[in-house]
Amino acid sequence: MTGQHWIEEAGLIAVIRLDDLSCALQLTEALLDGGVRVLEFTYTNREAGRAIETVRREFGEACHVGAGTVLDAETARQAMIAGAEFIVTPTLRLETIEICRRYSVTSLIGAFTPTEILTAWEHGADFIKVNPASLAGPAYFKDVLAPLPQVKLIPSGGVTLETGPEFLKAGAVALAVGSHLIDKRAVAERDWGTIRERARAFAEMVARVRSPEHPVHL
């Protein structure tokens, strides 16, 4: 991967982990209205592939759509067929990195320890998803990146409006945000206004932290 990737440009990934994806189009529209352009539908729901296909067909290039909680290369392949533009794993899966590279699909590979992080990177992962980020904390990112500045880290799991800025300042290239952005009650009640406002709050936070007045300290 050369140059800045669109995930880095966006700086924010909405992690959509829901039991009911029948409202995927309405949810996507609310997120887009709020300024969130990168969406991850997790394969904890068997309808994730269909949601990816539907959203990509409806919204086209207005957003980037990927598959999360991908446990093996075969699931990754199925997600790619559905139209996934990126693949996210919860743990270190070398065979998934391989298939992503084979088909030129972006990979976000789950890792936690420095050894796992470097192994994933050396095997060609585009990004490393550190999960749970709430356990690691921003200081961990700063400590890992000191000897491994070339690695592109993304925190996932417990990222909030309060902790997000600290992760970015510590060197994270983007944030993966789940329940603090995709409020399950709001989705169940079809309260798209709440989703839109949360999306706007996160998007504005990323933009604010990245402004010249808030330099990153490594």
ABEGO torsion letter per residue (X at the ends): XBEBBAAAAAGBBBBBBBABAAAAAAAAAAAAAAGBABBBBBAABAAAAAAAAAAAAAAEAABBBBBBGBABAAAAAAAAAAGBABBBBABBBAAAAAAAAAAGBBBBBBBABAAAAAAAAAAGBABBBBOBAAAAEAAAAAAAAAABAABBBBBBGGBBAAAAAAAAAAGBABBBBBAAABBAAAAAAGBAAAAAAAAAAAAAAAAAAABAABBBBX
